Amino acid sequence: THLGHSFPTRRSSDLSKVIDKINSCVPEGVNFKVMILDESGVQIKAEAKDRETIAVFERTLRNLDFVKDIHIDIINSSLTDNKNFTFNVKCTLKDVDNNEGN
């Protein structure tokens, strides 16, 4: 898979594991719209049914061994009937070298 960036410290197999583990953290009620991986980490644009679901997602992501830091911006509750919250997640990843045994 070509992601459009070079990752001098990461192999594509490492990136696949990152994507798989992030996908395994997604609670019911969260829907991804966009996921971008680049040298600075992972950015996700998503919707959630409520703030509690976003908090659960954040806690689960923080427990991943390769996540260094997480920042979440809640944009708004949409004005449509579904009342979902739109939010952005920015995950900073640890260097692969710190993570070899995992």
VEXDREN-383315 format. One record per atom (N, C-alpha, C, O): residue in three letters; atom name; x, y, z. Coordinates in nm, 3 decimals, decimal comma, always signed. Example, Ala and Ser with C-alpha at 12.3 -4.5 7.8 and 13.67 -1.06 7.14 Angstrom:
<pts>
ALA|N|+1,319|-0,569|+0,780
ALA|CA|+1,230|-0,450|+0,780
ALA|C|+1,320|-0,330|+0,780
ALA|O|+1,424|-0,332|+0,846
SER|N|+1,285|-0,225|+0,708
SER|CA|+1,367|-0,106|+0,714
SER|C|+1,290|+0,003|+0,787
SER|O|+1,341|+0,114|+0,804
</pts>
This chain:
<pts>
THR|N|+0,085|-0,118|+0,000
THR|CA|+0,000|+0,000|+0,000
THR|C|+0,088|+0,123|+0,000
THR|O|+0,177|+0,136|+0,085
HIS|N|+0,066|+0,212|-0,092
HIS|CA|+0,143|+0,337|-0,099
HIS|C|+0,064|+0,447|-0,030
HIS|O|-0,048|+0,478|-0,068
LEU|N|+0,124|+0,505|+0,073
LEU|CA|+0,055|+0,606|+0,152
LEU|C|+0,092|+0,748|+0,111
LEU|O|+0,041|+0,844|+0,169
GLY|N|+0,180|+0,762|+0,013
GLY|CA|+0,213|+0,895|-0,035
GLY|C|+0,322|+0,964|+0,044
GLY|O|+0,352|+1,081|+0,019
HIS|N|+0,382|+0,895|+0,138
HIS|CA|+0,489|+0,952|+0,219
HIS|C|+0,597|+0,848|+0,238
HIS|O|+0,572|+0,728|+0,228
SER|N|+0,719|+0,894|+0,264
SER|CA|+0,823|+0,799|+0,301
SER|C|+0,833|+0,799|+0,453
SER|O|+0,819|+0,903|+0,517
PHE|N|+0,858|+0,684|+0,508
PHE|CA|+0,869|+0,667|+0,652
PHE|C|+1,006|+0,610|+0,683
PHE|O|+1,023|+0,488|+0,687
PRO|N|+1,105|+0,696|+0,703
PRO|CA|+1,240|+0,644|+0,722
PRO|C|+1,253|+0,555|+0,845
PRO|O|+1,341|+0,469|+0,847
THR|N|+1,169|+0,573|+0,947
THR|CA|+1,184|+0,493|+1,068
THR|C|+1,077|+0,384|+1,080
THR|O|+1,074|+0,312|+1,179
ARG|N|+0,992|+0,371|+0,981
ARG|CA|+0,884|+0,273|+0,990
ARG|C|+0,875|+0,188|+0,863
ARG|O|+0,884|+0,240|+0,752
ARG|N|+0,858|+0,058|+0,883
ARG|CA|+0,833|-0,031|+0,770
ARG|C|+0,683|-0,036|+0,745
ARG|O|+0,604|-0,004|+0,834
SER|N|+0,644|-0,075|+0,625
SER|CA|+0,500|-0,081|+0,595
SER|C|+0,429|-0,182|+0,684
SER|O|+0,311|-0,164|+0,714
SER|N|+0,500|-0,288|+0,726
SER|CA|+0,437|-0,384|+0,818
SER|C|+0,406|-0,318|+0,952
SER|O|+0,306|-0,350|+1,015
ASP|N|+0,493|-0,226|+0,997
ASP|CA|+0,468|-0,153|+1,120
ASP|C|+0,343|-0,066|+1,105
ASP|O|+0,261|-0,059|+1,196
LEU|N|+0,329|-0,002|+0,991
LEU|CA|+0,214|+0,085|+0,967
LEU|C|+0,085|+0,005|+0,963
LEU|O|-0,018|+0,050|+1,013
SER|N|+0,091|-0,114|+0,904
SER|CA|-0,028|-0,200|+0,902
SER|C|-0,071|-0,237|+1,043
SER|O|-0,190|-0,241|+1,074
LYS|N|+0,028|-0,265|+1,130
LYS|CA|-0,004|-0,298|+1,269
LYS|C|-0,065|-0,179|+1,341
LYS|O|-0,159|-0,195|+1,418
VAL|N|-0,012|-0,060|+1,315
VAL|CA|-0,067|+0,062|+1,376
VAL|C|-0,213|+0,077|+1,334
VAL|O|-0,299|+0,101|+1,419
ILE|N|-0,241|+0,064|+1,205
ILE|CA|-0,378|+0,079|+1,156
ILE|C|-0,469|-0,027|+1,218
ILE|O|-0,580|+0,003|+1,262
ASP|N|-0,422|-0,152|+1,220
ASP|CA|-0,504|-0,260|+1,276
ASP|C|-0,535|-0,236|+1,424
ASP|O|-0,648|-0,256|+1,467
LYS|N|-0,434|-0,194|+1,501
LYS|CA|-0,456|-0,172|+1,644
LYS|C|-0,548|-0,054|+1,668
LYS|O|-0,633|-0,058|+1,758
ILE|N|-0,533|+0,052|+1,590
ILE|CA|-0,624|+0,166|+1,605
ILE|C|-0,767|+0,123|+1,571
ILE|O|-0,861|+0,158|+1,643
ASN|N|-0,783|+0,048|+1,463
ASN|CA|-0,916|+0,002|+1,426
ASN|C|-0,978|-0,086|+1,534
ASN|O|-1,099|-0,086|+1,552
SER|N|-0,894|-0,162|+1,606
SER|CA|-0,946|-0,249|+1,711
SER|C|-0,991|-0,171|+1,834
SER|O|-1,058|-0,225|+1,922
CYS|N|-0,953|-0,043|+1,842
CYS|CA|-0,988|+0,042|+1,957
CYS|C|-1,121|+0,115|+1,941
CYS|O|-1,172|+0,175|+2,035
VAL|N|-1,177|+0,108|+1,822
VAL|CA|-1,293|+0,191|+1,793
VAL|C|-1,418|+0,135|+1,860
VAL|O|-1,461|+0,024|+1,829
PRO|N|-1,476|+0,210|+1,953
PRO|CA|-1,597|+0,161|+2,019
PRO|C|-1,720|+0,174|+1,928
PRO|O|-1,719|+0,250|+1,831
GLU|N|-1,823|+0,100|+1,960
GLU|CA|-1,949|+0,115|+1,889
GLU|C|-1,996|+0,259|+1,905
GLU|O|-1,991|+0,315|+2,014
GLY|N|-2,042|+0,318|+1,796
GLY|CA|-2,088|+0,456|+1,803
GLY|C|-1,988|+0,556|+1,748
GLY|O|-2,018|+0,675|+1,739
VAL|N|-1,866|+0,509|+1,711
VAL|CA|-1,767|+0,596|+1,647
VAL|C|-1,752|+0,551|+1,502
VAL|O|-1,735|+0,433|+1,474
ASN|N|-1,760|+0,647|+1,410
ASN|CA|-1,743|+0,618|+1,268
ASN|C|-1,632|+0,706|+1,212
ASN|O|-1,637|+0,828|+1,222
PHE|N|-1,530|+0,641|+1,153
PHE|CA|-1,421|+0,715|+1,091
PHE|C|-1,468|+0,772|+0,959
PHE|O|-1,538|+0,707|+0,882
LYS|N|-1,428|+0,897|+0,933
LYS|CA|-1,450|+0,958|+0,803
LYS|C|-1,320|+0,958|+0,723
LYS|O|-1,319|+0,927|+0,604
VAL|N|-1,209|+0,993|+0,790
VAL|CA|-1,078|+0,999|+0,725
VAL|C|-0,972|+0,955|+0,826
VAL|O|-0,979|+0,991|+0,943
MET|N|-0,874|+0,876|+0,780
MET|CA|-0,756|+0,845|+0,861
MET|C|-0,634|+0,875|+0,777
MET|O|-0,620|+0,825|+0,665
ILE|N|-0,544|+0,957|+0,831
ILE|CA|-0,422|+0,995|+0,760
ILE|C|-0,302|+0,954|+0,845
ILE|O|-0,294|+0,989|+0,963
LEU|N|-0,209|+0,880|+0,786
LEU|CA|-0,083|+0,849|+0,851
LEU|C|+0,026|+0,927|+0,783
LEU|O|+0,035|+0,929|+0,660
ASP|N|+0,110|+0,992|+0,862
ASP|CA|+0,228|+1,056|+0,807
ASP|C|+0,340|+1,047|+0,909
ASP|O|+0,326|+0,983|+1,013
GLU|N|+0,452|+1,112|+0,879
GLU|CA|+0,568|+1,099|+0,968
GLU|C|+0,544|+1,153|+1,108
GLU|O|+0,615|+1,117|+1,201
SER|N|+0,445|+1,239|+1,123
SER|CA|+0,419|+1,295|+1,256
SER|C|+0,321|+1,211|+1,337
SER|O|+0,309|+1,230|+1,458
GLY|N|+0,254|+1,118|+1,273
GLY|CA|+0,162|+1,033|+1,347
GLY|C|+0,036|+1,001|+1,268
GLY|O|+0,039|+0,988|+1,146
VAL|N|-0,074|+0,990|+1,340
VAL|CA|-0,202|+0,952|+1,281
VAL|C|-0,303|+1,063|+1,308
VAL|O|-0,313|+1,112|+1,421
GLN|N|-0,376|+1,102|+1,206
GLN|CA|-0,486|+1,197|+1,223
GLN|C|-0,614|+1,128|+1,179
GLN|O|-0,618|+1,064|+1,074
ILE|N|-0,717|+1,143|+1,259
ILE|CA|-0,845|+1,080|+1,230
ILE|C|-0,954|+1,185|+1,240
ILE|O|-0,961|+1,261|+1,337
LYS|N|-1,039|+1,190|+1,139
LYS|CA|-1,162|+1,269|+1,145
LYS|C|-1,274|+1,167|+1,160
LYS|O|-1,283|+1,071|+1,083
ALA|N|-1,359|+1,189|+1,261
ALA|CA|-1,462|+1,089|+1,290
ALA|C|-1,586|+1,154|+1,347
ALA|O|-1,589|+1,273|+1,378
GLU|N|-1,689|+1,072|+1,361
GLU|CA|-1,812|+1,112|+1,427
GLU|C|-1,840|+1,014|+1,540
GLU|O|-1,805|+0,897|+1,532
ALA|N|-1,903|+1,065|+1,646
ALA|CA|-1,942|+0,979|+1,757
ALA|C|-2,081|+1,017|+1,803
ALA|O|-2,126|+1,129|+1,783
LYS|N|-2,147|+0,919|+1,865
LYS|CA|-2,285|+0,945|+1,908
LYS|C|-2,292|+1,037|+2,028
LYS|O|-2,393|+1,105|+2,049
ASP|N|-2,183|+1,040|+2,109
ASP|CA|-2,183|+1,128|+2,226
ASP|C|-2,040|+1,149|+2,276
ASP|O|-1,947|+1,084|+2,229
ARG|N|-2,024|+1,240|+2,371
ARG|CA|-1,891|+1,273|+2,425
ARG|C|-1,832|+1,156|+2,503
ARG|O|-1,711|+1,137|+2,504
GLU|N|-1,917|+1,078|+2,568
GLU|CA|-1,867|+0,964|+2,645
GLU|C|-1,798|+0,863|+2,554
GLU|O|-1,695|+0,805|+2,590
THR|N|-1,855|+0,841|+2,437
THR|CA|-1,796|+0,748|+2,342
THR|C|-1,660|+0,798|+2,294
THR|O|-1,568|+0,719|+2,276
ILE|N|-1,648|+0,928|+2,274
ILE|CA|-1,519|+0,987|+2,236
ILE|C|-1,418|+0,965|+2,348
ILE|O|-1,302|+0,934|+2,322
ALA|N|-1,460|+0,982|+2,473
ALA|CA|-1,370|+0,962|+2,588
ALA|C|-1,323|+0,817|+2,597
ALA|O|-1,206|+0,792|+2,626
VAL|N|-1,413|+0,723|+2,573
VAL|CA|-1,376|+0,581|+2,574
VAL|C|-1,271|+0,554|+2,465
VAL|O|-1,172|+0,485|+2,490
PHE|N|-1,294|+0,609|+2,346
PHE|CA|-1,200|+0,592|+2,236
PHE|C|-1,063|+0,649|+2,272
PHE|O|-0,961|+0,586|+2,247
GLU|N|-1,062|+0,768|+2,331
GLU|CA|-0,936|+0,830|+2,370
GLU|C|-0,861|+0,745|+2,472
GLU|O|-0,740|+0,724|+2,458
ARG|N|-0,931|+0,696|+2,574
ARG|CA|-0,865|+0,613|+2,676
ARG|C|-0,806|+0,487|+2,616
ARG|O|-0,695|+0,447|+2,651
THR|N|-0,879|+0,425|+2,526
THR|CA|-0,831|+0,302|+2,463
THR|C|-0,708|+0,330|+2,377
THR|O|-0,612|+0,252|+2,378
LEU|N|-0,709|+0,441|+2,303
LEU|CA|-0,592|+0,477|+2,223
LEU|C|-0,471|+0,505|+2,311
LEU|O|-0,359|+0,465|+2,277
ARG|N|-0,492|+0,573|+2,423
ARG|CA|-0,380|+0,605|+2,512
ARG|C|-0,312|+0,479|+2,566
ARG|O|-0,194|+0,482|+2,601
ASN|N|-0,384|+0,369|+2,573
ASN|CA|-0,329|+0,244|+2,624
ASN|C|-0,246|+0,168|+2,521
ASN|O|-0,181|+0,070|+2,556
LEU|N|-0,248|+0,210|+2,396
LEU|CA|-0,167|+0,143|+2,294
LEU|C|-0,020|+0,172|+2,318
LEU|O|+0,018|+0,285|+2,348
ASP|N|+0,063|+0,069|+2,304
ASP|CA|+0,205|+0,082|+2,339
ASP|C|+0,282|+0,177|+2,248
ASP|O|+0,388|+0,226|+2,288
PHE|N|+0,233|+0,204|+2,129
PHE|CA|+0,307|+0,290|+2,035
PHE|C|+0,260|+0,434|+2,034
PHE|O|+0,314|+0,517|+1,961
VAL|N|+0,159|+0,467|+2,115
VAL|CA|+0,106|+0,602|+2,118
VAL|C|+0,180|+0,685|+2,222
VAL|O|+0,185|+0,649|+2,340
LYS|N|+0,237|+0,796|+2,178
LYS|CA|+0,310|+0,885|+2,267
LYS|C|+0,218|+0,990|+2,327
LYS|O|+0,226|+1,020|+2,447
ASP|N|+0,130|+1,047|+2,244
ASP|CA|+0,040|+1,152|+2,292
ASP|C|-0,083|+1,156|+2,203
ASP|O|-0,080|+1,114|+2,087
ILE|N|-0,193|+1,206|+2,261
ILE|CA|-0,319|+1,218|+2,187
ILE|C|-0,379|+1,355|+2,213
ILE|O|-0,380|+1,404|+2,326
HIS|N|-0,428|+1,415|+2,107
HIS|CA|-0,502|+1,541|+2,120
HIS|C|-0,633|+1,526|+2,045
HIS|O|-0,635|+1,485|+1,929
ILE|N|-0,744|+1,559|+2,112
ILE|CA|-0,875|+1,549|+2,049
ILE|C|-0,943|+1,686|+2,049
ILE|O|-0,951|+1,753|+2,152
ASP|N|-0,990|+1,725|+1,932
ASP|CA|-1,072|+1,846|+1,917
ASP|C|-1,213|+1,803|+1,884
ASP|O|-1,234|+1,733|+1,785
ILE|N|-1,309|+1,842|+1,965
ILE|CA|-1,449|+1,816|+1,933
ILE|C|-1,500|+1,939|+1,861
ILE|O|-1,504|+2,049|+1,916
ILE|N|-1,539|+1,919|+1,737
ILE|CA|-1,577|+2,032|+1,655
ILE|C|-1,717|+2,080|+1,690
ILE|O|-1,737|+2,197|+1,721
ASN|N|-1,813|+1,989|+1,687
ASN|CA|-1,950|+2,031|+1,717
ASN|C|-2,042|+1,911|+1,720
ASN|O|-2,005|+1,800|+1,683
SER|N|-2,160|+1,937|+1,764
SER|CA|-2,268|+1,841|+1,748
SER|C|-2,337|+1,883|+1,619
SER|O|-2,377|+1,998|+1,603
SER|N|-2,350|+1,790|+1,528
SER|CA|-2,403|+1,828|+1,397
SER|C|-2,546|+1,876|+1,410
SER|O|-2,618|+1,839|+1,502
LEU|N|-2,585|+1,956|+1,318
LEU|CA|-2,718|+2,016|+1,322
LEU|C|-2,824|+1,927|+1,257
LEU|O|-2,941|+1,963|+1,250
THR|N|-2,780|+1,811|+1,209
THR|CA|-2,876|+1,721|+1,145
THR|C|-2,948|+1,638|+1,251
THR|O|-2,919|+1,649|+1,370
ASP|N|-3,038|+1,556|+1,207
ASP|CA|-3,120|+1,478|+1,300
ASP|C|-3,040|+1,376|+1,380
ASP|O|-3,081|+1,338|+1,489
ASN|N|-2,927|+1,331|+1,326
ASN|CA|-2,855|+1,224|+1,397
ASN|C|-2,777|+1,274|+1,518
ASN|O|-2,736|+1,193|+1,601
LYS|N|-2,756|+1,403|+1,532
LYS|CA|-2,695|+1,464|+1,651
LYS|C|-2,557|+1,408|+1,687
LYS|O|-2,518|+1,409|+1,804
ASN|N|-2,484|+1,359|+1,589
ASN|CA|-2,350|+1,308|+1,617
ASN|C|-2,252|+1,422|+1,641
ASN|O|-2,270|+1,532|+1,590
PHE|N|-2,148|+1,393|+1,719
PHE|CA|-2,038|+1,486|+1,740
PHE|C|-1,930|+1,457|+1,637
PHE|O|-1,892|+1,342|+1,617
THR|N|-1,882|+1,562|+1,570
THR|CA|-1,769|+1,549|+1,479
THR|C|-1,643|+1,582|+1,558
THR|O|-1,640|+1,681|+1,632
PHE|N|-1,538|+1,500|+1,543
PHE|CA|-1,416|+1,527|+1,618
PHE|C|-1,293|+1,486|+1,539
PHE|O|-1,299|+1,404|+1,447
ASN|N|-1,180|+1,545|+1,577
ASN|CA|-1,049|+1,514|+1,519
ASN|C|-0,961|+1,456|+1,627
ASN|O|-0,959|+1,504|+1,741
VAL|N|-0,888|+1,352|+1,591
VAL|CA|-0,791|+1,290|+1,682
VAL|C|-0,654|+1,303|+1,618
VAL|O|-0,637|+1,273|+1,500
LYS|N|-0,558|+1,348|+1,696
LYS|CA|-0,420|+1,353|+1,649
LYS|C|-0,336|+1,268|+1,743
LYS|O|-0,321|+1,302|+1,861
CYS|N|-0,281|+1,157|+1,693
CYS|CA|-0,198|+1,067|+1,773
CYS|C|-0,053|+1,086|+1,732
CYS|O|-0,018|+1,071|+1,615
THR|N|+0,031|+1,119|+1,829
THR|CA|+0,175|+1,122|+1,805
THR|C|+0,227|+0,983|+1,841
THR|O|+0,197|+0,930|+1,948
LEU|N|+0,305|+0,926|+1,752
LEU|CA|+0,354|+0,789|+1,772
LEU|C|+0,496|+0,790|+1,827
LEU|O|+0,576|+0,879|+1,797
LYS|N|+0,525|+0,690|+1,909
LYS|CA|+0,661|+0,672|+1,958
LYS|C|+0,749|+0,624|+1,844
LYS|O|+0,700|+0,566|+1,747
ASP|N|+0,879|+0,648|+1,856
ASP|CA|+0,973|+0,595|+1,758
ASP|C|+0,969|+0,444|+1,762
ASP|O|+0,951|+0,383|+1,867
VAL|N|+0,987|+0,384|+1,645
VAL|CA|+0,985|+0,238|+1,635
VAL|C|+1,090|+0,175|+1,726
VAL|O|+1,066|+0,070|+1,785
ASP|N|+1,206|+0,238|+1,736
ASP|CA|+1,315|+0,182|+1,816
ASP|C|+1,275|+0,161|+1,962
ASP|O|+1,326|+0,069|+2,026
ASN|N|+1,186|+0,243|+2,015
ASN|CA|+1,141|+0,229|+2,153
ASN|C|+1,040|+0,117|+2,168
ASN|O|+0,994|+0,088|+2,278
ASN|N|+1,005|+0,054|+2,057
ASN|CA|+0,885|-0,030|+2,054
ASN|C|+0,914|-0,167|+1,996
ASN|O|+0,821|-0,242|+1,966
GLU|N|+1,042|-0,201|+1,980
GLU|CA|+1,077|-0,320|+1,905
GLU|C|+1,021|-0,449|+1,961
GLU|O|+0,977|-0,535|+1,885
GLY|N|+1,021|-0,465|+2,092
GLY|CA|+0,982|-0,592|+2,149
GLY|C|+0,833|-0,614|+2,155
GLY|O|+0,790|-0,721|+2,199
ASN|N|+0,751|-0,519|+2,114
ASN|CA|+0,607|-0,531|+2,138
ASN|C|+0,531|-0,586|+2,020
ASN|O|+0,409|-0,601|+2,027
</pts>
